[in-house]
């Protein structure tokens, strides 16, 4: 179960396949795997959305404000939507989108690029002032969170400027104080940004681009035109494209070098360089997502085309109409500061002890494969000490244990095991099979099975074996062996496996037992016959004696009766 404090991303436990893709994808190791389920460490999560993007089973669900927005529309409140230019990756025809949304009750559909124009002016002012050693753009809330959480000493390099979303929200609030302002977002981190107390009141709700398209999907219509109203600074529509911010300003100020960095891992390298002091005098555009906002997580689970979106944007901007500095009509200031996140510390002795407990007792056991979600085995050991990782999860160790156990079974089982290819040639044969077939000194690999098990009926049965295991008993005269065969067809690899069970001794015992039973039965029958004859003879003698006794007693009784009469 997800951390109950995380209201932005939650786990759908019933859909989770425990594949650990989210753990491996998390660039800050905030996604952990404990008690057979992934969990987010709230304080370390920057809401980059990588765990949501990579999940193939829809096991991550994202916060939604759509029902709240629908409620405002149902009560006929004034609701204005600020549409980020990245919507073109989902639906490139802006005029069609405007008609549909206004038909759903929105008072107006405005482009967030209007706010991006103001942010660009603020950036240009910072460049012209030239007082900052490095300037890091602050349009991506995931990058901002990363710096505040992990690189607090670099917060002075963060441009003290709000994002285009907040700038546009403030601008629209000045124009329409009573209106609800809703941001159409490609990004999960924007949901948290609008709840940040530093930017309170600028934006009232967010709608993910995917859920918006799902909501209006049945009403989407092709349009012959895609009219965009031009405005001064409309080049700011380039913001969600790679290097979009840099393309909006002239690079005539030589006090700074201009770079664009995408992806959290690459951003960390730049931040480390700034931290070490090897990068100075840089204006750095940073986006947590590869492809900038066009690669946002809330575009990832829905059909979209970021390259089409980029093309549409470029067709609707004048690449030469750069934005210059100057006075700003509204307050765009932002204050950034390090977050005090408690992280446990461990001694080298504790780390080494945990490494040993994980089985990392020698260099050949230290794989650093990253399959568990941690870049090195050492970092995995630290995560276990932190209570963030399951010590049992190590793919190379699991494979090694499985292979070791498999080898122990195959090498030591008393049954013979023969692996055949699709042509019924021998691929492998275990020691028991070699001993059984007198092949201890011969390498049988490549030999046809018929040469070692000469039985045509067996060969025919092997070829006919399907998914069901087949059984057959054969006596091999040349080996003087009676063998039971279990035949398994491994269809996925075009292999057959024969398991040979020697029944010769068992059969000999059975024959001997049958002979013993027959002899015993013969002896028993003879004894019974003899006893029956004896009984009959005794009965005959007893019968004659009884008859004579009866005659004598009868005569005696008759004599006694005659004496009484006299």
BELTAQUI-V646023 format. One record per pair of residues at least 12 apart in sequence whose ideal C-beta (glycine too) atoms are under 8 Angstrom apart, sorted by the first residue. I is the first residue (numbers start at 1). J is the second residue. Records with the same first field share a line. If there is no record, write none. Layout:
BEGIN
I=J ; J
END
This chain:
BEGIN
1=13 ; 37 ; 39
2=38 ; 39 ; 40
3=39 ; 40 ; 41 ; 42
5=42
6=40 ; 42 ; 45
7=63
8=47 ; 62 ; 63 ; 188 ; 191 ; 192
9=40 ; 45 ; 47 ; 49 ; 51 ; 52 ; 60 ; 61 ; 62 ; 63 ; 188
10=60 ; 61
11=37 ; 38 ; 39 ; 59 ; 60 ; 61
12=58 ; 59 ; 60 ; 61
13=37 ; 59
15=57 ; 58 ; 59
16=37 ; 38 ; 57 ; 59
17=57 ; 59
18=33 ; 36 ; 37
19=56 ; 57
20=33 ; 38 ; 371 ; 372 ; 373 ; 393
21=54 ; 55 ; 56
22=38 ; 50 ; 51 ; 54 ; 55 ; 60
23=38 ; 372 ; 373
24=54 ; 370 ; 371 ; 372 ; 373
25=50 ; 51 ; 53 ; 54
26=50 ; 51 ; 373
27=46 ; 48 ; 50 ; 264 ; 265 ; 268
28=44 ; 45 ; 46 ; 48 ; 146 ; 149 ; 150 ; 264
29=44 ; 373 ; 374 ; 379 ; 383 ; 388
30=42 ; 44 ; 45 ; 46
31=45 ; 51 ; 373
32=383 ; 388 ; 389
33=373 ; 389 ; 390 ; 393
34=387 ; 388 ; 389 ; 390
35=390
38=51
41=388
43=149 ; 339 ; 341 ; 342
44=149 ; 341
46=142 ; 143 ; 145 ; 146 ; 149 ; 189 ; 264 ; 288
47=141 ; 142 ; 145 ; 188 ; 189 ; 191 ; 192
48=142 ; 146 ; 188 ; 189 ; 264 ; 288 ; 289 ; 297
49=62 ; 142 ; 187 ; 188 ; 189 ; 289 ; 296 ; 297 ; 298 ; 300
50=264 ; 297
52=188 ; 297 ; 300 ; 301
53=297 ; 300 ; 301
58=301
62=188 ; 191 ; 208 ; 297 ; 298
63=188 ; 191
64=207 ; 208 ; 211
65=182 ; 191 ; 205 ; 206 ; 207
66=207 ; 208 ; 211 ; 212 ; 215
68=205
69=180 ; 182 ; 205 ; 207
72=180
73=104 ; 105 ; 106
74=105
76=105
77=180
78=107 ; 176 ; 178 ; 179 ; 180
79=105 ; 106 ; 107 ; 179 ; 180 ; 182
80=106 ; 107 ; 108 ; 109 ; 110 ; 172 ; 176 ; 179 ; 180 ; 181 ; 182
81=101 ; 106 ; 108 ; 109 ; 110 ; 182 ; 183 ; 184 ; 207
82=110 ; 111 ; 112 ; 115 ; 165 ; 168 ; 169 ; 172 ; 181 ; 182 ; 183 ; 184 ; 203
83=97 ; 109 ; 110 ; 111 ; 112 ; 184
84=112 ; 164 ; 165 ; 183 ; 184 ; 185 ; 186 ; 209 ; 240 ; 293
85=111 ; 112 ; 113 ; 237 ; 238 ; 239 ; 240 ; 313
86=186 ; 209 ; 240 ; 293 ; 294 ; 296 ; 299 ; 309
87=184 ; 186 ; 209 ; 309
88=308 ; 309 ; 310 ; 312 ; 313
89=186 ; 209 ; 294 ; 299 ; 304 ; 305 ; 306 ; 308 ; 309
90=209 ; 210 ; 213 ; 299 ; 302 ; 303 ; 304 ; 309
91=213 ; 220
92=226 ; 308 ; 309 ; 312
93=222 ; 223 ; 225 ; 226
94=226 ; 227 ; 228
95=223 ; 225 ; 226 ; 227 ; 228
96=220 ; 221 ; 222 ; 223 ; 226
97=109
100=216 ; 219 ; 220 ; 221
101=216
103=219
104=216
106=182
107=176 ; 179
110=168 ; 172
111=228 ; 237
112=164 ; 165 ; 168 ; 183 ; 184 ; 239
113=164 ; 233 ; 234 ; 236 ; 237 ; 239
114=168 ; 171 ; 231 ; 233 ; 236
115=164 ; 165 ; 166 ; 167 ; 168 ; 169 ; 170 ; 171
116=139 ; 164 ; 167 ; 168 ; 236 ; 237 ; 239 ; 248
117=231 ; 232 ; 233 ; 234 ; 236 ; 323
118=164 ; 167 ; 171 ; 328 ; 329 ; 330 ; 332
119=139 ; 161 ; 162 ; 163 ; 164 ; 167 ; 236 ; 332
120=233 ; 236 ; 245 ; 248 ; 249 ; 323
121=233 ; 323 ; 324 ; 325 ; 326 ; 328
122=159 ; 161 ; 328 ; 332
123=135 ; 137 ; 159 ; 161 ; 245 ; 249 ; 283
124=249 ; 323 ; 324 ; 325
125=325 ; 326 ; 328
126=159 ; 161
127=249 ; 253 ; 255 ; 256 ; 283 ; 325
128=253 ; 325
130=253 ; 255 ; 256
132=156 ; 157 ; 159
133=156 ; 157 ; 280 ; 281
134=157 ; 274 ; 279 ; 280 ; 281 ; 282 ; 283 ; 284
135=157 ; 159 ; 256 ; 282 ; 283 ; 284
136=154 ; 157 ; 158 ; 159 ; 284 ; 286
137=159 ; 245 ; 283 ; 284 ; 285 ; 286
138=158 ; 159 ; 160 ; 161 ; 162 ; 163 ; 334 ; 336
139=163 ; 164 ; 239 ; 245 ; 287
140=163 ; 187 ; 189 ; 286 ; 287 ; 288 ; 289
141=163 ; 187 ; 189 ; 190 ; 192 ; 193
142=187 ; 189 ; 264 ; 288 ; 289
143=264 ; 267 ; 286 ; 287 ; 288
144=158 ; 336
145=189 ; 192
146=264 ; 267 ; 268 ; 271 ; 288
147=271 ; 336
148=336 ; 337 ; 338 ; 339
149=339 ; 341
150=268
151=271 ; 275
152=337 ; 338 ; 339
153=275 ; 338
154=271 ; 274 ; 275
155=336 ; 337 ; 338
157=274
158=336
160=333 ; 334 ; 335 ; 336
161=332 ; 333 ; 334
162=199 ; 202 ; 332 ; 333 ; 334
163=193
164=236 ; 239
165=183 ; 185 ; 190 ; 193 ; 194 ; 202 ; 203
166=193 ; 194 ; 199 ; 202 ; 203 ; 334
167=330 ; 332
169=181 ; 183 ; 194 ; 199 ; 202 ; 203
170=202 ; 330 ; 331 ; 332
171=329 ; 330
173=201 ; 202
174=330
180=204 ; 205
181=202 ; 203 ; 204
182=203 ; 204 ; 205 ; 206 ; 207
183=203 ; 205 ; 206 ; 207
184=206 ; 207 ; 209 ; 212
185=206 ; 207 ; 208 ; 209 ; 296 ; 298
186=208 ; 209 ; 240 ; 293 ; 294 ; 296 ; 297 ; 298 ; 299
187=289 ; 293 ; 296 ; 297 ; 298
188=208 ; 297 ; 298
189=288
190=206
191=206
194=206
198=334 ; 335
199=334
208=298
209=296 ; 298 ; 299 ; 302 ; 304
210=298 ; 299 ; 301 ; 302
211=298
213=302
214=302
226=312 ; 316
228=316
230=316
233=321 ; 323
234=316 ; 317 ; 318 ; 321
235=247 ; 248 ; 317 ; 318 ; 319 ; 321 ; 322 ; 323
236=248 ; 323
237=313 ; 316 ; 317
238=313 ; 314 ; 317
239=292 ; 293
240=292 ; 293 ; 294 ; 296 ; 309 ; 313
241=292 ; 293 ; 294 ; 310 ; 313 ; 314
242=260 ; 262 ; 287 ; 291 ; 292 ; 294
243=260 ; 285 ; 292
244=285 ; 292
245=260 ; 285
246=258 ; 260 ; 283 ; 285
247=319
248=322 ; 323
249=322 ; 323
250=322 ; 324
255=281
256=281 ; 282 ; 283
257=281 ; 282 ; 283
258=282 ; 283 ; 285
259=282 ; 283 ; 284 ; 285
260=284 ; 285 ; 287
261=284 ; 285 ; 286 ; 287
262=286 ; 287 ; 288 ; 289 ; 290 ; 291 ; 292
263=287 ; 288 ; 289 ; 290
264=288
267=286 ; 288
270=284 ; 286
291=306
294=306 ; 309 ; 310
343=386
344=385 ; 386
346=382 ; 385
350=385
351=378 ; 381 ; 382 ; 385
354=381 ; 382 ; 384 ; 385 ; 391
355=377 ; 378 ; 381
357=391
358=377 ; 380 ; 381 ; 384 ; 391 ; 394
359=394 ; 397
360=377 ; 381
365=397
366=378
367=394 ; 396
369=395 ; 396
371=394 ; 395 ; 396
372=389 ; 393 ; 394 ; 395
373=389
374=389
380=394
410=430
411=430 ; 431
413=430 ; 432
414=432
415=432 ; 499 ; 500 ; 501
416=429 ; 430 ; 432 ; 433 ; 434 ; 436 ; 437 ; 498 ; 499 ; 500 ; 501 ; 502
417=429 ; 430 ; 432 ; 433 ; 497 ; 498 ; 499 ; 500
418=430 ; 433 ; 449 ; 497 ; 498 ; 500
419=495 ; 496 ; 497 ; 498
420=449 ; 462 ; 495 ; 496 ; 497 ; 498
421=494 ; 495 ; 496
422=494 ; 495 ; 496
423=448
424=448 ; 449 ; 450 ; 459 ; 462 ; 463 ; 496
425=446 ; 447 ; 448 ; 449
426=444 ; 445 ; 446 ; 447 ; 448 ; 449 ; 452
427=445 ; 495
428=445
429=444 ; 445
432=500
433=500
436=479 ; 481 ; 483 ; 500 ; 502
437=452 ; 453 ; 479
438=479
439=452
449=462 ; 498
453=474 ; 476 ; 498
454=476 ; 478
455=474 ; 476
457=472 ; 474
458=472 ; 474 ; 485
461=487
462=487 ; 496 ; 498
465=487 ; 488 ; 489 ; 496
466=489
467=489 ; 491
469=486 ; 487 ; 488
470=486 ; 487
471=484 ; 485 ; 486 ; 487
472=484 ; 485 ; 487
473=485 ; 503
480=504
481=502 ; 504
482=502 ; 503 ; 504 ; 507
483=500 ; 501 ; 502 ; 503 ; 504
484=500 ; 501 ; 503
485=498 ; 499 ; 500 ; 501
486=498 ; 499 ; 501
END
